Amino acid sequence: MSVTVRDVADNDFFAWLPLFDAYCANRGRRLDDTKALIVWSWIQDPRNALRAAVAVDDEGTLVGLVHAHPEPRTLDASIGIVVDDLYVVEAHRRHGVAGRLLERVRALAGELHATRITWTSDPGDVDGLRLSDEIARRSPGIAFEMEI
């Protein structure tokens, strides 16, 4: 089964929602209606930095998503792209879908003349770590989160 990657469309909300919900659940987070609508409004707002792409199978079903945004990189005075969320439904994993979604992010990086794409991966996500190790190098830094 082939998969096409494209930017998210205005009418994708109800197909995007279960993918984003599954991604949140995999990350140990609960997605409620308010959060979903806020994220969707960011994606739909051309003034917001967040961008989204989806993977669509032959039947028109969304089978993956990626959310990313540009950020200034002060250490080298350039723009970087941060992948916030990357998710592929189980039945389509290990078939190159995540790599195709990351290629869409690479295209965005090219459009913005970005110098780097960064993302985090759950330490228990064996497939995600394998793909990441194949296409990127592990950063020497350690990410921290401070709740506010």
DRENDO-1510 file (C-alpha; in Angstrom, 1 decimal, always signed):
<recs>
REC; n; res; u; v; w
REC; 1; MET; +0.0; +0.0; +0.0 .
REC; 2; SER; +1.4; +3.4; -1.0 .
REC; 3; VAL; +1.4; +6.5; +1.2 .
REC; 4; THR; +1.4; +10.1; +0.2 .
REC; 5; VAL; +2.6; +12.9; +2.4 .
REC; 6; ARG; +1.0; +16.3; +2.2 .
REC; 7; ASP; +0.4; +19.4; +4.2 .
REC; 8; VAL; -2.7; +19.1; +6.5 .
REC; 9; ALA; -5.9; +20.5; +4.9 .
REC; 10; ASP; -8.7; +22.5; +6.5 .
REC; 11; ASN; -11.1; +19.5; +6.4 .
REC; 12; ASP; -8.6; +17.0; +8.0 .
REC; 13; PHE; -9.6; +17.7; +11.6 .
REC; 14; PHE; -11.8; +14.6; +12.3 .
REC; 15; ALA; -9.2; +12.4; +10.6 .
REC; 16; TRP; -6.3; +14.1; +12.3 .
REC; 17; LEU; -7.8; +14.0; +15.8 .
REC; 18; PRO; -7.5; +10.2; +16.4 .
REC; 19; LEU; -3.9; +10.3; +15.3 .
REC; 20; PHE; -3.0; +13.2; +17.6 .
REC; 21; ASP; -5.0; +11.5; +20.4 .
REC; 22; ALA; -3.0; +8.2; +19.9 .
REC; 23; TYR; +0.3; +10.2; +19.8 .
REC; 24; CYS; -0.6; +11.9; +23.1 .
REC; 25; ALA; -1.5; +8.6; +24.7 .
REC; 26; ASN; +1.8; +7.1; +23.6 .
REC; 27; ARG; +3.6; +10.0; +25.3 .
REC; 28; GLY; +1.6; +9.5; +28.5 .
REC; 29; ARG; -0.6; +12.6; +28.0 .
REC; 30; ARG; -4.3; +12.9; +27.8 .
REC; 31; LEU; -5.8; +14.9; +24.9 .
REC; 32; ASP; -9.0; +16.7; +25.7 .
REC; 33; ASP; -11.2; +18.7; +23.4 .
REC; 34; THR; -9.8; +22.0; +24.5 .
REC; 35; LYS; -6.2; +21.0; +23.8 .
REC; 36; ALA; -7.1; +19.4; +20.5 .
REC; 37; LEU; -8.9; +22.6; +19.3 .
REC; 38; ILE; -6.1; +24.8; +20.4 .
REC; 39; VAL; -3.5; +22.8; +18.6 .
REC; 40; TRP; -5.7; +22.6; +15.5 .
REC; 41; SER; -6.2; +26.4; +15.6 .
REC; 42; TRP; -2.4; +26.8; +15.7 .
REC; 43; ILE; -2.0; +24.5; +12.7 .
REC; 44; GLN; -4.7; +26.4; +10.7 .
REC; 45; ASP; -3.4; +29.9; +11.6 .
REC; 46; PRO; -0.9; +31.0; +8.9 .
REC; 47; ARG; +0.5; +33.5; +11.4 .
REC; 48; ASN; +1.4; +30.7; +13.8 .
REC; 49; ALA; +4.8; +29.0; +13.4 .
REC; 50; LEU; +3.4; +25.4; +13.8 .
REC; 51; ARG; +3.2; +23.5; +10.6 .
REC; 52; ALA; +1.6; +20.0; +10.1 .
REC; 53; ALA; +1.8; +17.3; +7.5 .
REC; 54; VAL; +0.0; +14.0; +7.2 .
REC; 55; ALA; +0.5; +10.7; +5.6 .
REC; 56; VAL; -2.4; +9.4; +3.6 .
REC; 57; ASP; -2.9; +5.8; +2.4 .
REC; 58; ASP; -4.4; +4.7; -1.0 .
REC; 59; GLU; -7.9; +4.7; +0.6 .
REC; 60; GLY; -7.6; +8.3; +1.7 .
REC; 61; THR; -7.1; +7.4; +5.4 .
REC; 62; LEU; -4.7; +9.5; +7.4 .
REC; 63; VAL; -2.0; +7.1; +8.8 .
REC; 64; GLY; +0.6; +9.5; +10.2 .
REC; 65; LEU; +1.3; +13.0; +11.2 .
REC; 66; VAL; +4.1; +15.4; +11.9 .
REC; 67; HIS; +4.0; +18.8; +13.6 .
REC; 68; ALA; +7.0; +21.1; +13.5 .
REC; 69; HIS; +8.0; +24.7; +13.9 .
REC; 70; PRO; +11.0; +26.9; +13.1 .
REC; 71; GLU; +13.0; +28.4; +15.9 .
REC; 72; PRO; +16.0; +30.8; +16.1 .
REC; 73; ARG; +19.4; +29.1; +16.8 .
REC; 74; THR; +21.5; +31.6; +18.6 .
REC; 75; LEU; +24.7; +29.6; +18.7 .
REC; 76; ASP; +25.1; +29.7; +14.9 .
REC; 77; ALA; +22.7; +32.6; +14.1 .
REC; 78; SER; +20.5; +30.5; +11.9 .
REC; 79; ILE; +17.0; +28.9; +11.9 .
REC; 80; GLY; +16.3; +25.4; +13.1 .
REC; 81; ILE; +13.2; +23.3; +12.8 .
REC; 82; VAL; +11.9; +21.5; +15.8 .
REC; 83; VAL; +9.7; +18.4; +15.3 .
REC; 84; ASP; +7.2; +18.5; +18.1 .
REC; 85; ASP; +5.1; +15.4; +17.2 .
REC; 86; LEU; +5.7; +12.5; +14.9 .
REC; 87; TYR; +3.2; +9.6; +14.8 .
REC; 88; VAL; +2.4; +6.7; +12.5 .
REC; 89; VAL; -0.4; +4.1; +13.1 .
REC; 90; GLU; +0.9; +0.7; +14.1 .
REC; 91; ALA; -0.2; -1.0; +10.8 .
REC; 92; HIS; +2.0; +1.4; +8.8 .
REC; 93; ARG; +5.1; +1.4; +10.9 .
REC; 94; ARG; +8.4; -0.1; +9.5 .
REC; 95; HIS; +7.2; +0.8; +6.0 .
REC; 96; GLY; +9.0; +4.2; +5.7 .
REC; 97; VAL; +6.1; +6.4; +6.6 .
REC; 98; ALA; +7.9; +8.2; +9.4 .
REC; 99; GLY; +10.9; +8.8; +7.2 .
REC; 100; ARG; +8.6; +10.3; +4.5 .
REC; 101; LEU; +7.0; +12.6; +7.1 .
REC; 102; LEU; +10.5; +13.7; +8.2 .
REC; 103; GLU; +11.4; +14.3; +4.5 .
REC; 104; ARG; +8.4; +16.8; +4.4 .
REC; 105; VAL; +10.0; +18.5; +7.4 .
REC; 106; ARG; +13.3; +18.6; +5.5 .
REC; 107; ALA; +11.5; +20.3; +2.7 .
REC; 108; LEU; +10.2; +22.9; +5.1 .
REC; 109; ALA; +13.7; +23.4; +6.4 .
REC; 110; GLY; +14.9; +24.0; +2.9 .
REC; 111; GLU; +12.1; +26.5; +2.3 .
REC; 112; LEU; +13.1; +28.4; +5.4 .
REC; 113; HIS; +16.9; +28.0; +4.8 .
REC; 114; ALA; +17.1; +26.2; +8.2 .
REC; 115; THR; +20.4; +24.6; +9.2 .
REC; 116; ARG; +19.2; +21.8; +11.5 .
REC; 117; ILE; +16.2; +19.7; +12.4 .
REC; 118; THR; +15.9; +18.4; +15.9 .
REC; 119; TRP; +13.5; +16.1; +17.7 .
REC; 120; THR; +13.2; +13.9; +20.8 .
REC; 121; SER; +12.3; +10.3; +20.9 .
REC; 122; ASP; +10.8; +8.2; +23.7 .
REC; 123; PRO; +13.6; +5.9; +25.0 .
REC; 124; GLY; +11.1; +3.0; +24.8 .
REC; 125; ASP; +10.2; +3.6; +21.1 .
REC; 126; VAL; +12.5; +1.0; +19.5 .
REC; 127; ASP; +11.3; +1.8; +15.9 .
REC; 128; GLY; +11.6; +5.5; +16.4 .
REC; 129; LEU; +15.1; +5.2; +17.8 .
REC; 130; ARG; +16.1; +2.9; +15.0 .
REC; 131; LEU; +14.9; +5.3; +12.4 .
REC; 132; SER; +16.4; +8.3; +14.2 .
REC; 133; ASP; +19.8; +6.5; +14.4 .
REC; 134; GLU; +19.6; +5.7; +10.7 .
REC; 135; ILE; +18.9; +9.3; +9.5 .
REC; 136; ALA; +20.4; +11.5; +12.1 .
REC; 137; ARG; +23.0; +11.7; +14.8 .
REC; 138; ARG; +22.2; +11.6; +18.5 .
REC; 139; SER; +22.7; +15.0; +20.1 .
REC; 140; PRO; +25.2; +15.2; +22.9 .
REC; 141; GLY; +22.8; +17.3; +24.9 .
REC; 142; ILE; +20.3; +16.1; +27.4 .
REC; 143; ALA; +16.8; +17.6; +27.2 .
REC; 144; PHE; +15.0; +18.8; +30.4 .
REC; 145; GLU; +11.5; +19.9; +31.0 .
REC; 146; MET; +10.4; +22.4; +33.7 .
REC; 147; GLU; +6.7; +22.5; +34.4 .
REC; 148; ILE; +5.3; +25.9; +35.0 .
</recs>
